[in-house]
Amino acid sequence: MYATQALTHLVPLAAEELDKNKVTPGVLGFLVFAALAVGVWALMKSMNRHMGRVNFEEAPDPDAAAAEPAGPAESAGDKAASPGK
């Protein structure tokens, strides 16, 4: 309660000291903000286009598929052929 009363008394004093022409961002501030907004919009549009092209289905590896059937048979044969290991 006391803080709000103190701020209520200080706000009119601060308003008298500030020059309204120096505080406002003006046209340059608006142009910079608009340019940033357009840039973010363009980046989001580009990201959505690139994410639409991504294929989330993983293709099977042909080398791994060819090695799988021969892999267990060879390892079983290697174990039987070399009992010393």
C-alpha positions as CSV (number, residue, x, y, z in Angstrom):
1,M,0.0,0.0,0.0
2,Y,2.8,2.4,0.9
3,A,4.7,1.6,-2.3
4,T,1.7,2.4,-4.5
5,Q,1.2,5.7,-2.7
6,A,4.8,6.6,-3.2
7,L,4.7,5.7,-6.9
8,T,1.5,7.7,-7.3
9,H,3.3,10.8,-6.0
10,L,6.4,10.2,-8.1
11,V,4.8,9.6,-11.5
12,P,3.6,13.2,-12.0
13,L,7.0,14.5,-11.2
14,A,8.7,12.1,-13.7
15,A,6.2,13.0,-16.4
16,E,7.1,16.7,-16.1
17,E,10.8,16.0,-16.4
18,L,10.7,13.8,-19.5
19,D,10.7,15.3,-22.9
20,K,8.1,13.4,-25.0
21,N,10.0,14.0,-28.2
22,K,13.1,12.2,-26.9
23,V,11.3,9.2,-25.3
24,T,9.2,8.0,-28.2
25,P,10.9,5.6,-30.6
26,G,9.4,7.3,-33.6
27,V,9.4,6.1,-37.2
28,L,12.8,4.6,-37.1
29,G,11.9,2.4,-34.2
30,F,8.7,1.3,-36.0
31,L,10.7,0.5,-39.1
32,V,13.2,-1.6,-37.2
33,F,10.5,-3.5,-35.4
34,A,8.6,-4.1,-38.7
35,A,11.8,-5.3,-40.4
36,L,12.4,-7.8,-37.6
37,A,8.8,-9.0,-37.7
38,V,9.0,-9.6,-41.5
39,G,12.3,-11.4,-41.0
40,V,10.9,-13.7,-38.4
41,W,7.9,-14.4,-40.6
42,A,10.1,-15.3,-43.5
43,L,12.2,-17.6,-41.4
44,M,9.2,-19.4,-40.0
45,K,7.8,-19.8,-43.5
46,S,11.1,-21.2,-44.7
47,M,11.3,-23.6,-41.7
48,N,7.8,-24.9,-42.3
49,R,8.6,-25.5,-46.0
50,H,11.8,-27.4,-45.1
51,M,10.1,-29.4,-42.4
52,G,7.5,-30.5,-44.9
53,R,10.2,-32.0,-47.1
54,V,11.7,-34.1,-44.3
55,N,11.0,-37.8,-44.6
56,F,10.7,-39.3,-41.1
57,E,10.6,-42.8,-42.3
58,E,14.0,-44.4,-42.0
59,A,15.0,-46.5,-45.0
60,P,16.4,-49.9,-44.2
61,D,20.2,-50.2,-44.7
62,P,20.9,-52.6,-47.6
63,D,24.3,-53.5,-46.2
64,A,22.8,-54.4,-42.8
65,A,20.0,-56.4,-44.3
66,A,22.4,-58.5,-46.4
67,A,24.7,-59.1,-43.4
68,E,22.0,-60.1,-41.0
69,P,21.1,-63.6,-42.4
70,A,24.8,-64.5,-42.9
71,G,26.0,-63.0,-39.6
72,P,24.5,-65.5,-37.1
73,A,25.3,-68.5,-39.3
74,E,29.0,-67.4,-39.7
75,S,29.4,-66.7,-36.0
76,A,27.9,-70.1,-35.0
77,G,30.3,-71.8,-37.5
78,D,33.3,-69.8,-36.1
79,K,32.5,-70.8,-32.6
80,A,32.3,-74.5,-33.6
81,A,35.4,-74.4,-35.7
82,S,37.6,-72.7,-33.0
83,P,37.0,-74.3,-29.6
84,G,40.1,-72.7,-28.2
85,K,38.7,-69.2,-28.2
